[in-house]
Amino acid sequence: MNVLAALLANFLAGIVRGATGSDLLANVARYAIIVYAAFAAITELGIAVQLTAPTFLIILGAIALAAAIAFGFGAQGVARDIVEKAYERRDEAKQKIQQ
């Protein structure tokens, strides 16, 4: 099972690299597939089933939280611009109504 996962991971990493041109994203895709396959294999073998599923979900949640925080910090400038433009449009609309 892990051999097939490694082959699939390499194949998809190549597709991601070709589509995005990013080695970082390709490696993230590769390792995510390999880690998922390892957790699936451990679960299939019946080794610590009560431990592997929550551990996988905790790791997945931590990665999602880290990505959300990174996106939030990275998009602060964009969000600020959007809010400022919305306020400017609102103020312009108020001025037109008052005239």
matplotlib code that plots the C-alpha trace (Angstrom):
import matplotlib.pyplot as plt

x = [0.0, 2.8, 4.6, 1.5, 1.1, 4.7, 4.2, 1.0, 2.7, 5.5, 3.1, 0.9, 4.0, 5.0, 1.6, 1.6, 5.1, 4.1, 0.9, 2.3, 6.1, 6.6, 8.8, 7.5, 3.9, 5.0, 6.8, 3.9, 1.6, 4.0, 4.5, 0.8, -0.1, 2.7, 1.6, -2.0, -1.0, 1.0, -1.9, -4.2, -1.8, -1.5, -5.3, -5.7, -3.2, -5.2, -2.3, -3.6, -6.8, -8.2, -5.0, -4.3, -7.6, -7.6, -3.9, -4.5, -7.4, -5.4, -2.5, -4.9, -6.6, -3.2, -2.2, -5.5, -5.2, -1.7, -2.7, -5.7, -3.5, -0.8, -3.5, -5.0, -1.6, -0.8, -4.1, -4.2, -3.2, -5.8, -8.5, -7.6, -7.8, -11.2, -12.7, -11.2, -12.8, -16.1, -16.1, -15.1, -18.0, -20.4, -19.2, -19.6, -23.1, -24.0, -22.8, -24.8, -27.9, -27.4, -27.1]
y = [0.0, 2.4, 1.6, 2.6, 5.7, 6.7, 6.3, 8.3, 10.9, 11.3, 11.4, 14.1, 16.0, 16.1, 17.4, 20.1, 21.1, 21.3, 23.3, 25.7, 25.7, 25.5, 22.8, 23.7, 23.0, 19.8, 18.6, 19.5, 17.4, 14.5, 14.4, 14.9, 11.9, 9.8, 10.8, 10.0, 6.6, 5.9, 6.6, 4.6, 1.6, 1.8, 1.9, -1.0, -3.1, -2.4, -0.8, 1.7, 2.4, 4.6, 6.6, 7.0, 8.6, 11.4, 12.0, 12.4, 14.7, 16.8, 17.1, 18.0, 20.6, 22.1, 22.4, 24.0, 26.5, 27.4, 27.9, 30.1, 32.2, 32.6, 33.6, 36.1, 37.7, 37.7, 39.2, 42.1, 44.7, 43.4, 43.3, 46.9, 48.1, 46.4, 47.9, 51.4, 51.3, 50.2, 53.1, 55.6, 54.4, 54.6, 58.2, 59.2, 57.7, 59.6, 62.9, 62.3, 61.7, 64.8, 67.0]
z = [0.0, 0.9, -2.4, -4.4, -2.2, -2.9, -6.6, -6.5, -4.4, -6.9, -9.8, -8.3, -7.1, -10.8, -11.8, -9.1, -10.1, -13.7, -13.0, -10.5, -11.1, -7.4, -5.8, -2.4, -3.3, -5.0, -1.9, 0.3, -1.9, -1.9, 1.8, 2.6, 0.5, 2.1, 5.7, 4.9, 3.4, 6.5, 8.8, 6.6, 6.7, 10.4, 10.8, 8.4, 10.3, 13.5, 15.3, 17.9, 15.9, 18.8, 18.7, 15.0, 13.9, 16.5, 15.9, 12.2, 12.8, 15.2, 12.7, 9.9, 12.1, 13.1, 9.5, 8.6, 11.5, 10.5, 6.9, 8.0, 10.3, 7.6, 5.1, 7.5, 8.2, 4.5, 3.4, 5.9, 3.4, 0.8, 3.5, 4.6, 1.0, 0.4, 3.6, 2.9, -0.6, 0.8, 3.3, 0.5, -1.7, 1.3, 2.0, -1.7, -1.7, 1.5, -0.1, -3.2, -1.1, 1.0, -2.1]

ax = plt.figure().add_subplot(projection="3d")
ax.plot(x, y, z, "-o")
ax.set_aspect("equal")
plt.show()
